Amino acid sequence: MTEFEETYYKFFTGLWYLFRYHYDAKTDEQWQELTDKAEKLVEKYGEITRPLVIDTLELIENNHKNSPK
């Protein structure tokens, strides 16, 4: 695996864990933890990753909006 591939593998793995562990975020504290971790991913892997991170946050948010209350 090249360094380029390894970097993006680690980014997508981090993004998957972000999704997996925060998919059911409901409280303000859970959302704060989620957004803090999301921002750290962007800081670590660069601005080019921001759109994918935002898409993941929107997916989690949509799950919350569409889940039964």
N, C-alpha and C positions, 0 to 999 in steps of 0.2 A: 504494500500500500504506500503510495506517495505521501509526502507531507501535506499536500493539498487535499488529497482524499481523506487523510486521517483527521485533518482539521474539520472538514465538513461532516465527517462521520461523528465526531465528538459533538459538533453543534446540533445535528439532528437527534442524536441520543439525548442531549440535554433538553431539547425541545419536547421530545417524547415524554421524558420524565416530568417536565413541567405540566404537560397535558394530563398525564396519567395521575399525578398526585393532587392536582388541583381541579380536575374536571367537575367536581361537585362543590366548588367554593360557593359559600352562601353568606358568611358573616363578613363584616368590614375587615376584621383581622385576617381572615383567609384571603380576601381580595388584595389586601396590602402586601401580604407575603407573596402572593402570585405576581403582582406587578413589580415588586422588588426583584424577584428572581428573573422575571422577564427582562428587566432593564439590565441586570448583570450579564445575561446572555448576549444582549446587544453590545454592551461595553466590551465583553471578552472577544466576540467574533466580528465586530464591526457593523457599521451602518447598513451594509448590504443585507444583513440578516433581519433588519427591523420589519420589513413587510411580512415575512413569514411568522415572526413573533406576534405581530399585531393580528394576523389572521388566526393564530392559535388562541389569542385572548378573546377574539370575537366568537370563535367557536365555543369556547367555554361559557361566555356570556349568553350566547343563544341557547345553550343547553339549560342554563339557569332560568332564562325567561320562559322556556317551553316545558319545563318540568312541572309536574303537578305540585300544587302548593300544599 
